[in-house]
Amino acid sequence: MRTPAFILVALAVAASGQLRAQRRENSGFWYSVGFAPGWARVTCAICAGNRPTGVSAFIGLGGRTSRALRIGGEFAAWREGQSGVTQTLMSIGATAYWYPNLRRRLYLRGGAALVMHRASDGTDVVTSSGIGPQLGLGYEYRVGRSWLLAPFIHYSVGVFGGDVKFNGGQAANSATVSFLQMGASLTRR
């Protein structure tokens, strides 16, 4: 009599564990981190417009709406220092990843972002910002049961509402702030 009860309990425990794992896998929640060399540029009537190389990183999290589409929010940052001037950039945005072919892990990325740039020499501060599109693509490789490694290229550009301020005062209108990253990300789904 104990053997059938033991078998039923064992099957119930195994089934509940399987259901939990399946629910977790189908929940659609994802998060990712990425590191990359990055390039930032501010263009305006009085800006130099050069594109220095710095260190950048991003974090993102979101959900999956279908097997071919996932959406989320992302935060990216960039930093570069040269000749006593430190430049930083932050990008905050909403993005969607679309997988055109489910058998291949190529994705196309699109969305909108607020891009903010700051340059300081310790005395004077120049800030620029703008809202605009973000685009990108990447290819994911499975590196574990839930982990994906993806080389990527992402580009964000703030073109609307852009301005340049020097020590808090308006210095120029119609600024464009752009940010390019090429690197690798690690995503858990």
Secondary structure, 3 states (H helix, E strand, C coil): CHHHHHHHHHHHHHHHHHHHHHHHHHCCCEEEEEEEEEEEEEECCCCCCCCCEEEEEEEEEEEEEECCEEEEEEEEEEEEEECCEEEEEEEEEEEEEECCCCCCCEEEEEEEEEEEEEEECCCCEEEEEEEEEEEEEEECEECCCCEEEEEEEEEEEECEEEEEEECCEEEEECCEEEEEEEEEEEEEC
